[in-house]
């Protein structure tokens, strides 16, 4: 099994970014959606990104942005990628990718109670670099702190594989369940936020423990 891509998300303080900069994490996410508990302001984002290590990608998380909003954030800070967390049309991804070919685009698909149709991925395939499966609860898209029904993963992973799209998983992950996720479902990437926090702050011990569990699961399936 190929080692999964690892993204830690929801960073707000320089201190927490400094912690993650010393860890083998592929990408660090910043919530750019107004009104969320982990939201980062436009003035704060450049300073946070400056503290990442050279090998870590800075990912901005947006929800149903306009093209002008995307452009504005890209002009504000040196983002490596954008994670689209709403019901964005494929046309927006096309517009972003056409303007910034090197920008990594992740399209989030929300797992509700109903079984979504993986065939809809085809519209995103020319422009997306990865698909992220995340939990949704009513109008709350992501950030629920709860896993979705992991039995949905195989069908979506198969659909992603047919389109050569990496299939990532988020939603309620922590050090207690990530081993099961990797050993049973083998996602191409994992994205965690609340599961590496204590009292709404990123915790160095929990981050390292999460990575150790990922390493153990990866070794067991290799």
VEXVEXBA-649012 format. One record per residue (C-alpha): residue in three letters; x, y, z. Coordinates in pm, 1 decimal. Layout:
// residues N
ATOM rest        u        v        w
ATOM  Ala        X        Y        Z
...
END
This chain:
// residues 222
ATOM rest        u        v        w
ATOM  Unk      0.0      0.0      0.0
ATOM  Unk    122.7    347.6    -89.3
ATOM  Unk    166.0    573.9    212.0
ATOM  Unk   -144.2    795.5    244.1
ATOM  Unk   -126.4   1170.0    192.4
ATOM  Unk   -163.5   1338.3    531.6
ATOM  Unk   -331.8   1674.6    583.0
ATOM  Unk   -379.2   1840.1    920.7
ATOM  Unk   -644.5   2112.1    905.9
ATOM  Unk   -794.8   2401.4   1099.0
ATOM  Unk   -482.0   2588.5   1211.5
ATOM  Unk   -526.7   2937.8   1355.3
ATOM  Unk   -218.9   3029.9   1559.3
ATOM  Unk    150.6   3068.6   1485.4
ATOM  Unk    230.9   2845.7   1781.7
ATOM  Unk     24.5   2559.1   1643.8
ATOM  Unk    166.4   2602.0   1293.2
ATOM  Unk    516.4   2588.8   1439.8
ATOM  Unk    426.4   2257.2   1604.9
ATOM  Unk    305.4   2099.7   1282.0
ATOM  Unk    598.3   2239.5   1082.9
ATOM  Unk    826.1   1997.3   1268.9
ATOM  Unk    616.2   1693.0   1180.1
ATOM  Unk    601.7   1476.7    864.3
ATOM  Unk    270.2   1619.7    747.3
ATOM  Unk    218.3   1672.9    373.6
ATOM  Unk    -29.1   1960.2    391.5
ATOM  Unk   -170.1   2205.7    643.1
ATOM  Unk   -518.4   2347.3    601.2
ATOM  Unk   -657.6   2689.6    688.8
ATOM  Unk  -1033.5   2753.1    708.4
ATOM  Unk  -1115.3   3059.3    499.7
ATOM  Unk  -1493.2   3029.6    541.5
ATOM  Unk  -1627.9   3320.3    751.0
ATOM  Unk  -1802.9   3241.0   1075.8
ATOM  Unk  -1648.6   2900.6   1143.4
ATOM  Unk  -1483.1   2829.5   1478.0
ATOM  Unk  -1147.7   2770.5   1310.8
ATOM  Unk  -1174.4   3052.6   1053.3
ATOM  Unk   -861.1   3249.0    965.8
ATOM  Unk   -876.5   3616.9    869.6
ATOM  Unk   -729.6   3755.3    550.5
ATOM  Unk   -474.0   3959.6    742.8
ATOM  Unk   -362.7   3659.6    949.3
ATOM  Unk   -317.6   3399.7    675.1
ATOM  Unk     17.7   3512.0    524.5
ATOM  Unk    186.7   3512.7    865.4
ATOM  Unk     63.1   3160.0    943.5
ATOM  Unk    183.6   3022.2    610.8
ATOM  Unk    529.7   3168.0    662.8
ATOM  Unk    584.5   2930.0    954.5
ATOM  Unk    525.9   2609.6    757.1
ATOM  Unk    822.6   2396.0    662.9
ATOM  Unk    947.4   2410.7    304.9
ATOM  Unk    793.6   2074.4    214.8
ATOM  Unk    444.5   2139.9    347.4
ATOM  Unk    159.4   2254.0    123.8
ATOM  Unk    -64.8   2537.4    245.1
ATOM  Unk   -427.1   2458.2    162.0
ATOM  Unk   -705.5   2714.2    180.4
ATOM  Unk  -1050.3   2571.8    257.8
ATOM  Unk  -1339.1   2756.9     91.0
ATOM  Unk  -1710.8   2685.5     63.6
ATOM  Unk  -1910.7   2792.0   -242.4
ATOM  Unk  -1675.9   3083.1   -321.4
ATOM  Unk  -1711.8   3307.6   -622.3
ATOM  Unk  -1425.7   3319.3   -871.6
ATOM  Unk  -1343.2   3670.3   -746.9
ATOM  Unk  -1320.7   3540.5   -389.8
ATOM  Unk  -1083.7   3264.6   -494.7
ATOM  Unk   -864.8   3513.8   -682.3
ATOM  Unk   -860.1   3745.5   -382.3
ATOM  Unk   -736.4   3471.2   -147.1
ATOM  Unk   -470.2   3363.6   -397.0
ATOM  Unk   -349.2   3723.6   -410.8
ATOM  Unk   -349.9   3745.9    -30.9
ATOM  Unk   -118.1   3454.2     45.7
ATOM  Unk    101.7   3189.3   -115.0
ATOM  Unk   -143.9   2901.5   -112.1
ATOM  Unk    -37.2   2568.7   -260.5
ATOM  Unk   -392.5   2451.8   -307.5
ATOM  Unk   -763.1   2513.9   -259.4
ATOM  Unk  -1009.0   2272.0    -97.8
ATOM  Unk  -1364.4   2334.6   -215.8
ATOM  Unk  -1606.5   2234.3     58.6
ATOM  Unk  -1946.6   2323.4    -82.7
ATOM  Unk  -2158.3   2244.4   -388.8
ATOM  Unk  -1921.6   2409.8   -632.2
ATOM  Unk  -1987.6   2342.2  -1001.9
ATOM  Unk  -1720.8   2183.6  -1219.3
ATOM  Unk  -1702.4   2512.3  -1407.7
ATOM  Unk  -1545.5   2685.5  -1108.1
ATOM  Unk  -1273.9   2421.6  -1086.0
ATOM  Unk  -1209.6   2462.0  -1458.4
ATOM  Unk  -1177.3   2838.9  -1419.3
ATOM  Unk   -936.4   2807.4  -1124.4
ATOM  Unk   -723.2   2542.9  -1292.9
ATOM  Unk   -709.0   2734.9  -1618.4
ATOM  Unk   -584.7   3044.9  -1437.7
ATOM  Unk   -349.6   2860.8  -1199.2
ATOM  Unk   -248.5   2524.2  -1353.5
ATOM  Unk     -7.3   2441.4  -1072.0
ATOM  Unk   -259.2   2492.7   -792.8
ATOM  Unk   -375.1   2171.6   -622.8
ATOM  Unk   -755.1   2143.9   -621.3
ATOM  Unk   -941.2   1915.9   -380.2
ATOM  Unk  -1316.3   1871.4   -427.9
ATOM  Unk  -1505.2   1762.2   -118.0
ATOM  Unk  -1798.4   1524.1   -154.4
ATOM  Unk  -2032.6   1519.7    145.2
ATOM  Unk  -2154.6   1186.5    272.8
ATOM  Unk  -2515.8   1220.0    388.8
ATOM  Unk  -2758.9    953.5    501.5
ATOM  Unk  -2846.1    877.2    139.0
ATOM  Unk  -2591.4    703.2    -78.4
ATOM  Unk  -2457.2    963.7   -322.1
ATOM  Unk  -2391.9    868.3   -682.1
ATOM  Unk  -2018.6    829.8   -757.1
ATOM  Unk  -2084.0    887.0  -1130.5
ATOM  Unk  -2102.0   1261.3  -1059.7
ATOM  Unk  -1724.4   1259.2  -1017.6
ATOM  Unk  -1672.4   1252.6  -1391.9
ATOM  Unk  -1760.9   1621.8  -1421.3
ATOM  Unk  -1477.5   1713.3  -1183.7
ATOM  Unk  -1217.1   1472.7  -1320.5
ATOM  Unk  -1045.0   1708.4  -1569.4
ATOM  Unk   -982.1   1973.9  -1304.6
ATOM  Unk   -967.6   1813.5   -958.4
ATOM  Unk   -644.0   1670.1   -818.3
ATOM  Unk   -814.2   1476.5   -536.8
ATOM  Unk  -1158.0   1390.1   -402.8
ATOM  Unk  -1218.0   1418.6    -27.9
ATOM  Unk  -1505.8   1230.2    134.8
ATOM  Unk  -1628.1   1412.9    445.6
ATOM  Unk  -1920.7   1403.5    686.1
ATOM  Unk  -2223.9   1624.8    639.5
ATOM  Unk  -2511.5   1675.4    880.1
ATOM  Unk  -2795.1   1878.0    734.4
ATOM  Unk  -2654.7   2214.9    632.4
ATOM  Unk  -2328.0   2156.6    817.7
ATOM  Unk  -2062.2   2059.7    564.0
ATOM  Unk  -1754.2   1919.0    735.0
ATOM  Unk  -1625.5   2004.6   1079.4
ATOM  Unk  -1885.7   1782.7   1245.3
ATOM  Unk  -1630.1   1579.6   1438.6
ATOM  Unk  -1816.8   1261.9   1340.5
ATOM  Unk  -1727.5    985.4   1094.4
ATOM  Unk  -1964.3    906.5    809.8
ATOM  Unk  -2065.5    551.7    720.8
ATOM  Unk  -1733.6    407.1    607.1
ATOM  Unk  -1917.2    138.1    411.7
ATOM  Unk  -1960.2    410.1    149.9
ATOM  Unk  -1585.6    429.2     88.1
ATOM  Unk  -1526.7    129.0   -143.4
ATOM  Unk  -1775.6    243.3   -409.9
ATOM  Unk  -1635.9    594.7   -409.7
ATOM  Unk  -1276.6    474.4   -408.9
ATOM  Unk  -1349.4    249.3   -705.2
ATOM  Unk  -1509.5    539.7   -892.8
ATOM  Unk  -1210.0    761.8   -813.3
ATOM  Unk   -962.6    495.9   -923.7
ATOM  Unk  -1135.2    464.7  -1261.3
ATOM  Unk  -1080.7    837.0  -1311.7
ATOM  Unk   -724.3    836.2  -1171.8
ATOM  Unk   -833.8   1059.3   -884.2
ATOM  Unk   -691.4   1005.3   -534.2
ATOM  Unk   -966.5    934.1   -280.4
ATOM  Unk   -911.9   1097.1     59.2
ATOM  Unk  -1118.2   1059.6    376.1
ATOM  Unk  -1203.8   1306.4    655.1
ATOM  Unk  -1468.0   1328.8    925.5
ATOM  Unk  -1424.6   1241.4   1291.8
ATOM  Unk  -1078.9   1089.1   1256.1
ATOM  Unk   -849.6   1053.3   1557.1
ATOM  Unk   -578.0    826.6   1690.8
ATOM  Unk   -838.0    571.4   1801.3
ATOM  Unk   -997.2    500.4   1463.6
ATOM  Unk   -740.0    590.1   1198.1
ATOM  Unk   -575.9    244.6   1210.2
ATOM  Unk   -907.2     77.6   1129.1
ATOM  Unk   -970.3    324.5    846.9
ATOM  Unk   -635.5    256.4    682.3
ATOM  Unk   -623.4   -119.1    729.5
ATOM  Unk   -982.8   -180.9    615.9
ATOM  Unk  -1035.0     83.4    348.0
ATOM  Unk   -688.4    203.6    242.0
ATOM  Unk   -772.3    563.5    148.2
ATOM  Unk   -520.1    751.8    -62.4
ATOM  Unk   -519.4   1036.6    187.6
ATOM  Unk   -649.0   1135.2    530.7
ATOM  Unk   -755.1   1474.7    662.8
ATOM  Unk   -793.6   1547.8   1034.0
ATOM  Unk   -872.8   1855.9   1241.3
ATOM  Unk  -1064.4   1810.4   1567.6
ATOM  Unk   -903.1   1473.2   1632.9
ATOM  Unk   -565.9   1638.8   1695.8
ATOM  Unk   -701.3   1900.8   1936.6
ATOM  Unk   -743.8   1940.8   2310.9
ATOM  Unk   -963.9   2226.6   2429.8
ATOM  Unk   -990.7   2354.8   2071.6
ATOM  Unk   -613.3   2391.3   2033.6
ATOM  Unk   -381.1   2171.8   1830.9
ATOM  Unk   -199.3   1934.6   2064.6
ATOM  Unk    153.9   1822.4   1987.7
ATOM  Unk    115.0   1486.5   2163.0
ATOM  Unk   -207.5   1402.2   1979.5
ATOM  Unk    -56.3   1503.7   1645.6
ATOM  Unk    246.9   1280.1   1697.6
ATOM  Unk     32.9    992.5   1822.7
ATOM  Unk   -193.6   1022.7   1518.8
ATOM  Unk    109.1   1004.7   1289.0
ATOM  Unk    248.9    704.7   1477.3
ATOM  Unk    -82.1    521.5   1434.2
ATOM  Unk    -85.2    603.6   1063.2
ATOM  Unk    269.6    471.9   1029.8
ATOM  Unk    176.3    151.3   1213.4
ATOM  Unk   -129.0     92.7    995.3
ATOM  Unk     67.0    164.7    680.0
ATOM  Unk    339.1    -83.2    781.5
ATOM  Unk     77.5   -349.1    855.1
ATOM  Unk    -75.4   -320.6    508.2
ATOM  Unk    246.9   -289.6    307.0
END
